[in-house]
Amino acid sequence: MSIREIQRASLQKWLSEGGVGRGNELAVLDLRDESAFAKGHPLFATNLPLRRLEAEVTRFVPRKSVRLVLVDDGSGQSAKGAAILGRLGYADINILKGGIPAWLEGGVNGLPTFDIPGVIFTVAVADQRETPAITVQDLAKLRDQKQDVIVLDTRTIEEFTDFHVPGARSLPGGELVQRFLDYVPSPDTFVVVSCAGLPRAIIGAQTLIDIGVPNRVAYLYDGTSAWKKAGWELESGLFDSFGPPSDTARHFADTHIRPLADSMGVRWVDQGRVNGWLNDEERTTYLLDVRLADEFRKGHVPGSVSAPGGQLLAVTHRTVATRGARLVLIDDTGVRAITVAHWLQQRGWDVYVLEKALEAVAPPASTPRGVAEPAF
């Protein structure tokens, strides 16, 4: 076992090296409490507070020989975390000297981060793909004119329940393709995709455009934030339940997602090969179940973790701590996994979809009204 203190320059170098594959894996764990992390996480590290470290670290960093970097607020929490990890058998533990204050010293412009921030990636997508947008003012006008328009909020069920644009429907990003026809049966309906700001709305809108839905589609610029800034009240409560999608919706989703999978080169893998990967001592493999959390609880592949697709896309670093790891996505029909893989590939992840993943697992049950996905 090795525990050492490193300067900011070493971490900058390791982050700059990046890459996928053997010898390139790196996990950065931010041991600050959730409240401190929420105020700013300039490394885009995985937040795992010290009090949860011993119980949860193997979920986030399953391979114990991975090079680990611990960061804190400069108070010495990283040293305590290193002692815990040492007892658990982790072999390469590094502490960022001075923690986040040292990382921020002199500014962070131009510094490499753990992951491409969602806003940067998605705004670039919107620019390059010319994803249509609509303002809250224009949306309000359409509603006043009684136009055929629907707002689909792609955040988690929990976030939607707290607040949303009045009249919006809850449809988490990972569910968008699979359930689309149940929410939007008419091709004439104008579909507006919303979130709290930009990232999940842009990705959701562009996904619908990429799979070729017949509807006009746009994202709501700045979502609930813009609605509130306009001086209008937001709505709360959950009005949608999440039972199984209809057969018609499933057929529509499968028909429209398969060409996207083929054109993007989405890769499939069988369980036998995955078993070999899981026994590989030099490369990390994550098994990520992208269904809704309640479906996961009803039955899942052993060793997999719940990672609902919309959140996995938006904030990958909250679930996957090891940079350069291999991701295997699990779903029942494959529609959600393909949707997520489509975008994770573009963000540089080494990602696969597991074939026939849930054949031996109990069929998913409907999510009771009001049950939320984990916000991670």
TORLORO-752951 format. One record per residue (C-alpha): residue number from 1; residue in three letters; chain; x, y, z. Coordinates in steps of 0.001 Angstrom, whole numbers, plus 500000, padded with zeros to 6 digits. Layout:
[site NUM,'ALA','A',[X,Y,Z]]
...
// end
This chain:
[site 1,'MET','A',[500000,500000,500000]]
[site 2,'SER','A',[501182,503512,499162]]
[site 3,'ILE','A',[499856,506754,500687]]
[site 4,'ARG','A',[501487,509978,499616]]
[site 5,'GLU','A',[500764,513685,499424]]
[site 6,'ILE','A',[500850,515298,495986]]
[site 7,'GLN','A',[500981,518874,494733]]
[site 8,'ARG','A',[498404,520381,492414]]
[site 9,'ALA','A',[500795,520039,489470]]
[site 10,'SER','A',[500825,516245,489752]]
[site 11,'LEU','A',[497042,516049,489684]]
[site 12,'GLN','A',[496935,518460,486736]]
[site 13,'LYS','A',[499334,516188,484857]]
[site 14,'TRP','A',[497344,513037,485645]]
[site 15,'LEU','A',[494103,514665,484562]]
[site 16,'SER','A',[495719,515939,481364]]
[site 17,'GLU','A',[496917,512452,480458]]
[site 18,'GLY','A',[493341,511168,480430]]
[site 19,'GLY','A',[492713,508382,477985]]
[site 20,'VAL','A',[490904,505080,478127]]
[site 21,'GLY','A',[492349,501695,478932]]
[site 22,'ARG','A',[495019,500003,480961]]
[site 23,'GLY','A',[497294,502284,482937]]
[site 24,'ASN','A',[495090,505334,482384]]
[site 25,'GLU','A',[492573,504908,485174]]
[site 26,'LEU','A',[492262,507545,487864]]
[site 27,'ALA','A',[489638,508104,490555]]
[site 28,'VAL','A',[489231,511457,492290]]
[site 29,'LEU','A',[487090,511440,495446]]
[site 30,'ASP','A',[485915,514664,497063]]
[site 31,'LEU','A',[485439,513916,500767]]
[site 32,'ARG','A',[483647,517160,501642]]
[site 33,'ASP','A',[480055,517086,502885]]
[site 34,'GLU','A',[477338,517299,500255]]
[site 35,'SER','A',[476505,520910,501155]]
[site 36,'ALA','A',[480077,522087,500552]]
[site 37,'PHE','A',[480379,520058,497364]]
[site 38,'ALA','A',[477134,521522,496012]]
[site 39,'LYS','A',[478587,525041,496220]]
[site 40,'GLY','A',[481229,524143,493676]]
[site 41,'HIS','A',[483150,521083,492544]]
[site 42,'PRO','A',[485916,522371,490259]]
[site 43,'LEU','A',[487431,518931,489734]]
[site 44,'PHE','A',[484184,517257,488731]]
[site 45,'ALA','A',[485251,514578,491163]]
[site 46,'THR','A',[482873,512066,492694]]
[site 47,'ASN','A',[481484,513358,495973]]
[site 48,'LEU','A',[481801,510714,498683]]
[site 49,'PRO','A',[481742,512361,502128]]
[site 50,'LEU','A',[484117,510899,504692]]
[site 51,'ARG','A',[481256,509565,506835]]
[site 52,'ARG','A',[480085,507408,503896]]
[site 53,'LEU','A',[483484,506431,502553]]
[site 54,'GLU','A',[483966,503045,504212]]
[site 55,'ALA','A',[480454,501814,503443]]
[site 56,'GLU','A',[480216,502999,499824]]
[site 57,'VAL','A',[483657,503296,498269]]
[site 58,'THR','A',[483631,499855,496627]]
[site 59,'ARG','A',[480533,500867,494676]]
[site 60,'PHE','A',[482308,503899,493237]]
[site 61,'VAL','A',[485827,502453,492970]]
[site 62,'PRO','A',[485450,498674,492600]]
[site 63,'ARG','A',[489070,497925,491641]]
[site 64,'LYS','A',[491434,498433,494576]]
[site 65,'SER','A',[494612,498942,492583]]
[site 66,'VAL','A',[493266,502072,490832]]
[site 67,'ARG','A',[495243,505262,491418]]
[site 68,'LEU','A',[493134,507282,493866]]
[site 69,'VAL','A',[493297,510979,494692]]
[site 70,'LEU','A',[491498,512299,497774]]
[site 71,'VAL','A',[490554,515967,498089]]
[site 72,'ASP','A',[489013,517889,500977]]
[site 73,'ASP','A',[488627,521474,502174]]
[site 74,'GLY','A',[492166,521578,503549]]
[site 75,'SER','A',[491100,520419,507011]]
[site 76,'GLY','A',[492832,517033,506999]]
[site 77,'GLN','A',[489835,514864,506143]]
[site 78,'SER','A',[491803,513279,503310]]
[site 79,'ALA','A',[494339,511794,505742]]
[site 80,'LYS','A',[491507,510131,507656]]
[site 81,'GLY','A',[490044,508893,504398]]
[site 82,'ALA','A',[493404,507486,503314]]
[site 83,'ALA','A',[493639,505475,506537]]
[site 84,'ILE','A',[490187,504005,505900]]
[site 85,'LEU','A',[491037,503101,502312]]
[site 86,'GLY','A',[494309,501564,503400]]
[site 87,'ARG','A',[492472,499251,505785]]
[site 88,'LEU','A',[490122,498276,502967]]
[site 89,'GLY','A',[493027,497231,500779]]
[site 90,'TYR','A',[493349,500103,498297]]
[site 91,'ALA','A',[496938,500180,497108]]
[site 92,'ASP','A',[497641,503548,495464]]
[site 93,'ILE','A',[496279,506435,497581]]
[site 94,'ASN','A',[497207,510058,496966]]
[site 95,'ILE','A',[496183,513147,498939]]
[site 96,'LEU','A',[495962,516538,497219]]
[site 97,'LYS','A',[498010,518835,499436]]
[site 98,'GLY','A',[495882,521747,500603]]
[site 99,'GLY','A',[492716,520268,499094]]
[site 100,'ILE','A',[490290,522341,497076]]
[site 101,'PRO','A',[491718,525688,498330]]
[site 102,'ALA','A',[495088,524706,496863]]
[site 103,'TRP','A',[493477,523623,493601]]
[site 104,'LEU','A',[491689,526967,493286]]
[site 105,'GLU','A',[494732,529054,494178]]
[site 106,'GLY','A',[495538,531323,491282]]
[site 107,'GLY','A',[492328,530416,489419]]
[site 108,'VAL','A',[491296,527318,487501]]
[site 109,'ASN','A',[490911,528679,483981]]
[site 110,'GLY','A',[492508,526280,481578]]
[site 111,'LEU','A',[493005,523563,484157]]
[site 112,'PRO','A',[491900,520061,483198]]
[site 113,'THR','A',[488939,518719,485096]]
[site 114,'PHE','A',[487760,515198,485816]]
[site 115,'ASP','A',[485006,515288,483211]]
[site 116,'ILE','A',[483646,517637,480583]]
[site 117,'PRO','A',[481080,519743,482457]]
[site 118,'GLY','A',[477572,518976,481261]]
[site 119,'VAL','A',[476841,522587,480386]]
[site 120,'ILE','A',[479951,522922,478205]]
[site 121,'PHE','A',[479279,519680,476371]]
[site 122,'THR','A',[475586,520280,475786]]
[site 123,'VAL','A',[475896,523919,474754]]
[site 124,'ALA','A',[478495,522780,472229]]
[site 125,'VAL','A',[476008,520157,471004]]
[site 126,'ALA','A',[473329,522832,470609]]
[site 127,'ASP','A',[475731,525061,468679]]
[site 128,'GLN','A',[477023,522341,466378]]
[site 129,'ARG','A',[473676,520676,465759]]
[site 130,'GLU','A',[471648,523905,465795]]
[site 131,'THR','A',[469196,522422,468270]]
[site 132,'PRO','A',[466052,524616,468235]]
[site 133,'ALA','A',[465244,526583,471378]]
[site 134,'ILE','A',[462226,528486,472661]]
[site 135,'THR','A',[462028,531121,475391]]
[site 136,'VAL','A',[459612,530974,478299]]
[site 137,'GLN','A',[457932,534102,476944]]
[site 138,'ASP','A',[457268,532445,473581]]
[site 139,'LEU','A',[456044,529293,475314]]
[site 140,'ALA','A',[453593,531361,477359]]
[site 141,'LYS','A',[452298,533018,474187]]
[site 142,'LEU','A',[451693,529642,472538]]
[site 143,'ARG','A',[449754,528496,475552]]
[site 144,'ASP','A',[447703,531684,475603]]
[site 145,'GLN','A',[446861,530999,471962]]
[site 146,'LYS','A',[445751,527444,472894]]
[site 147,'GLN','A',[448352,525927,470580]]
[site 148,'ASP','A',[449010,522172,470655]]
[site 149,'VAL','A',[452186,522179,472762]]
[site 150,'ILE','A',[453503,519912,475525]]
[site 151,'VAL','A',[456385,520489,477944]]
[site 152,'LEU','A',[458367,517384,478893]]
[site 153,'ASP','A',[460553,517847,481982]]
[site 154,'THR','A',[463554,515507,481771]]
[site 155,'ARG','A',[464853,515907,485323]]
[site 156,'THR','A',[464403,513220,487969]]
[site 157,'ILE','A',[460930,512537,489303]]
[site 158,'GLU','A',[462013,513983,492654]]
[site 159,'GLU','A',[463193,517238,491099]]
[site 160,'PHE','A',[460017,517534,489051]]
[site 161,'THR','A',[457882,516999,492146]]
[site 162,'ASP','A',[459640,519853,493944]]
[site 163,'PHE','A',[458969,522373,491174]]
[site 164,'HIS','A',[458380,522587,487433]]
[site 165,'VAL','A',[456920,524784,484711]]
[site 166,'PRO','A',[453117,524753,485167]]
[site 167,'GLY','A',[451443,522091,483086]]
[site 168,'ALA','A',[454665,520227,482318]]
[site 169,'ARG','A',[454800,516433,482314]]
[site 170,'SER','A',[457492,514448,484117]]
[site 171,'LEU','A',[459557,512312,481750]]
[site 172,'PRO','A',[463140,511651,482982]]
[site 173,'GLY','A',[465726,511814,480226]]
[site 174,'GLY','A',[466443,508107,480145]]
[site 175,'GLU','A',[462737,507418,479612]]
[site 176,'LEU','A',[462210,509984,476883]]
[site 177,'VAL','A',[462404,507701,473848]]
[site 178,'GLN','A',[460805,504628,475418]]
[site 179,'ARG','A',[457687,506454,476640]]
[site 180,'PHE','A',[457474,509209,474020]]
[site 181,'LEU','A',[454392,507968,472171]]
[site 182,'ASP','A',[452452,507522,475417]]
[site 183,'TYR','A',[453038,511205,476181]]
[site 184,'VAL','A',[452842,512581,472647]]
[site 185,'PRO','A',[450432,510488,470538]]
[site 186,'SER','A',[449920,513183,467884]]
[site 187,'PRO','A',[452666,514059,465378]]
[site 188,'ASP','A',[451256,517587,465262]]
[site 189,'THR','A',[452063,518405,468905]]
[site 190,'PHE','A',[454938,520840,469430]]
[site 191,'VAL','A',[457293,519192,471952]]
[site 192,'VAL','A',[459235,521458,474316]]
[site 193,'VAL','A',[461874,519720,476438]]
[site 194,'SER','A',[462703,521334,479768]]
[site 195,'CYS','A',[464995,520988,482782]]
[site 196,'ALA','A',[466228,523430,485432]]
[site 197,'GLY','A',[468634,525070,483008]]
[site 198,'LEU','A',[470172,523778,479782]]
[site 199,'PRO','A',[472012,520415,479792]]
[site 200,'ARG','A',[469251,517832,480142]]
[site 201,'ALA','A',[466861,519864,477995]]
[site 202,'ILE','A',[469332,520154,475119]]
[site 203,'ILE','A',[470245,516470,475255]]
[site 204,'GLY','A',[466577,515470,475425]]
[site 205,'ALA','A',[465528,517643,472509]]
[site 206,'GLN','A',[468447,516587,470343]]
[site 207,'THR','A',[467792,512925,471155]]
[site 208,'LEU','A',[464230,513211,469839]]
[site 209,'ILE','A',[465518,514968,466737]]
[site 210,'ASP','A',[468239,512336,466240]]
[site 211,'ILE','A',[465771,509432,466341]]
[site 212,'GLY','A',[463499,511197,463857]]
[site 213,'VAL','A',[460248,511839,465714]]
[site 214,'PRO','A',[457755,513521,463357]]
[site 215,'ASN','A',[457029,516353,465789]]
[site 216,'ARG','A',[458492,519801,465927]]
[site 217,'VAL','A',[460932,519758,468888]]
[site 218,'ALA','A',[462747,522478,470840]]
[site 219,'TYR','A',[464331,522889,474254]]
[site 220,'LEU','A',[463119,525472,476746]]
[site 221,'TYR','A',[465939,527952,477148]]
[site 222,'ASP','A',[467040,527963,480824]]
[site 223,'GLY','A',[463939,525971,481796]]
[site 224,'THR','A',[462546,526499,485271]]
[site 225,'SER','A',[465261,529072,486030]]
[site 226,'ALA','A',[464044,531304,483198]]
[site 227,'TRP','A',[460414,530806,484216]]
[site 228,'LYS','A',[461204,531973,487736]]
[site 229,'LYS','A',[463326,534908,486516]]
[site 230,'ALA','A',[460368,536039,484428]]
[site 231,'GLY','A',[458495,536503,487704]]
[site 232,'TRP','A',[456122,533578,487219]]
[site 233,'GLU','A',[455218,530937,489772]]
[site 234,'LEU','A',[456417,527375,489394]]
[site 235,'GLU','A',[454182,524386,490068]]
[site 236,'SER','A',[454888,521452,492389]]
[site 237,'GLY','A',[453590,517911,492725]]
[site 238,'LEU','A',[453702,514769,490593]]
[site 239,'PHE','A',[450904,514009,488160]]
[site 240,'ASP','A',[452419,511136,486204]]
[site 241,'SER','A',[452799,507493,487160]]
[site 242,'PHE','A',[455463,505263,485690]]
[site 243,'GLY','A',[453955,501903,484923]]
[site 244,'PRO','A',[455218,499923,481930]]
[site 245,'PRO','A',[455001,501794,478620]]
[site 246,'SER','A',[452364,500648,476163]]
[site 247,'ASP','A',[453200,498128,473467]]
[site 248,'THR','A',[452657,500856,470880]]
[site 249,'ALA','A',[455165,503137,472619]]
[site 250,'ARG','A',[457683,500304,472944]]
[site 251,'HIS','A',[457401,499480,469234]]
[site 252,'PHE','A',[457779,503148,468270]]
[site 253,'ALA','A',[460844,503474,470497]]
[site 254,'ASP','A',[462512,500313,469216]]
[site 255,'THR','A',[461842,501227,465581]]
[site 256,'HIS','A',[463327,504676,466006]]
[site 257,'ILE','A',[466301,503858,468274]]
[site 258,'ARG','A',[467805,500959,466298]]
[site 259,'PRO','A',[468889,503048,463282]]
[site 260,'LEU','A',[470548,505489,465692]]
[site 261,'ALA','A',[472409,502618,467358]]
[site 262,'ASP','A',[473628,501391,463977]]
[site 263,'SER','A',[474665,504816,462713]]
[site 264,'MET','A',[476530,505683,465920]]
[site 265,'GLY','A',[478202,502290,466207]]
[site 266,'VAL','A',[476744,501496,469630]]
[site 267,'ARG','A',[478541,498367,470830]]
[site 268,'TRP','A',[476893,495287,472321]]
[site 269,'VAL','A',[478524,492723,474589]]
[site 270,'ASP','A',[477446,489345,475957]]
[site 271,'GLN','A',[477537,488214,479582]]
[site 272,'GLY','A',[480456,485852,479019]]
[site 273,'ARG','A',[482738,488626,477874]]
[site 274,'VAL','A',[481557,490866,480694]]
[site 275,'ASN','A',[482440,488138,483200]]
[site 276,'GLY','A',[485967,488169,481823]]
[site 277,'TRP','A',[486142,491940,482153]]
[site 278,'LEU','A',[484981,491796,485755]]
[site 279,'ASN','A',[487881,489458,486543]]
[site 280,'ASP','A',[490417,491741,484872]]
[site 281,'GLU','A',[492761,493061,487561]]
[site 282,'GLU','A',[494085,495858,485340]]
[site 283,'ARG','A',[490879,497496,484080]]
[site 284,'THR','A',[487695,498660,485823]]
[site 285,'THR','A',[484266,497684,484510]]
[site 286,'TYR','A',[481058,499236,485833]]
[site 287,'LEU','A',[477692,497510,485445]]
[site 288,'LEU','A',[475147,500339,485306]]
[site 289,'ASP','A',[471408,499660,485279]]
[site 290,'VAL','A',[469810,502613,483487]]
[site 291,'ARG','A',[466191,501745,484298]]
[site 292,'LEU','A',[464135,503617,486873]]
[site 293,'ALA','A',[465173,503002,490467]]
[site 294,'ASP','A',[462051,501045,491363]]
[site 295,'GLU','A',[462586,498668,488469]]
[site 296,'PHE','A',[466107,498046,489721]]
[site 297,'ARG','A',[464841,497286,493206]]
[site 298,'LYS','A',[462460,494652,491837]]
[site 299,'GLY','A',[465287,492702,490231]]
[site 300,'HIS','A',[468696,493362,488687]]
[site 301,'VAL','A',[471893,491788,487437]]
[site 302,'PRO','A',[474173,490822,490358]]
[site 303,'GLY','A',[476950,493350,490825]]
[site 304,'SER','A',[475150,496134,488972]]
[site 305,'VAL','A',[474253,499509,490456]]
[site 306,'SER','A',[471226,501684,489821]]
[site 307,'ALA','A',[472098,504572,487495]]
[site 308,'PRO','A',[468910,505964,485880]]
[site 309,'GLY','A',[469815,507060,482384]]
[site 310,'GLY','A',[468941,510746,482525]]
[site 311,'GLN','A',[471117,511390,485562]]
[site 312,'LEU','A',[473943,509234,484262]]
[site 313,'LEU','A',[474073,511429,481180]]
[site 314,'ALA','A',[473855,514701,483074]]
[site 315,'VAL','A',[476283,514026,485905]]
[site 316,'THR','A',[478268,510912,485050]]
[site 317,'HIS','A',[480929,511703,487655]]
[site 318,'ARG','A',[478403,511270,490454]]
[site 319,'THR','A',[478121,507565,489668]]
[site 320,'VAL','A',[481364,506669,487898]]
[site 321,'ALA','A',[484426,507662,489900]]
[site 322,'THR','A',[487111,505984,487798]]
[site 323,'ARG','A',[488290,507937,484794]]
[site 324,'GLY','A',[489130,505658,481865]]
[site 325,'ALA','A',[486872,502823,483042]]
[site 326,'ARG','A',[484689,500634,480866]]
[site 327,'LEU','A',[480897,501130,481213]]
[site 328,'VAL','A',[478397,498346,480559]]
[site 329,'LEU','A',[474786,499542,480409]]
[site 330,'ILE','A',[471868,497333,481413]]
[site 331,'ASP','A',[468254,497692,480319]]
[site 332,'ASP','A',[465299,495432,479583]]
[site 333,'THR','A',[464553,496356,475958]]
[site 334,'GLY','A',[467792,498166,475174]]
[site 335,'VAL','A',[466060,501426,474219]]
[site 336,'ARG','A',[467180,503323,477301]]
[site 337,'ALA','A',[470680,501847,477215]]
[site 338,'ILE','A',[471131,502824,473561]]
[site 339,'THR','A',[469894,506344,474302]]
[site 340,'VAL','A',[472476,506724,477063]]
[site 341,'ALA','A',[475286,504996,475155]]
[site 342,'HIS','A',[474681,507309,472190]]
[site 343,'TRP','A',[475659,510307,474311]]
[site 344,'LEU','A',[478286,508755,476578]]
[site 345,'GLN','A',[480261,507665,473512]]
[site 346,'GLN','A',[480298,511262,472339]]
[site 347,'ARG','A',[481669,512302,475718]]
[site 348,'GLY','A',[484589,509920,475338]]
[site 349,'TRP','A',[483470,507016,477517]]
[site 350,'ASP','A',[484239,503403,476601]]
[site 351,'VAL','A',[480650,502136,476716]]
[site 352,'TYR','A',[478775,498945,475800]]
[site 353,'VAL','A',[475191,497664,476018]]
[site 354,'LEU','A',[474701,494256,477627]]
[site 355,'GLU','A',[472837,491786,475393]]
[site 356,'LYS','A',[469797,489999,476858]]
[site 357,'ALA','A',[470740,491503,480194]]
[site 358,'LEU','A',[467600,490838,482187]]
[site 359,'GLU','A',[466306,487561,480796]]
[site 360,'ALA','A',[466933,485742,484093]]
[site 361,'VAL','A',[465794,488627,486274]]
[site 362,'ALA','A',[462267,489224,487562]]
[site 363,'PRO','A',[460336,491490,485144]]
[site 364,'PRO','A',[460239,495163,486116]]
[site 365,'ALA','A',[457262,496371,488105]]
[site 366,'SER','A',[455651,499742,487678]]
[site 367,'THR','A',[457012,502602,489750]]
[site 368,'PRO','A',[454408,503696,492322]]
[site 369,'ARG','A',[453120,507224,491984]]
[site 370,'GLY','A',[455442,509635,493708]]
[site 371,'VAL','A',[458469,507331,494050]]
[site 372,'ALA','A',[461561,509223,492983]]
[site 373,'GLU','A',[464710,508185,491222]]
[site 374,'PRO','A',[467856,508640,493308]]
[site 375,'ALA','A',[469352,512078,492732]]
[site 376,'PHE','A',[472864,510744,493513]]
// end
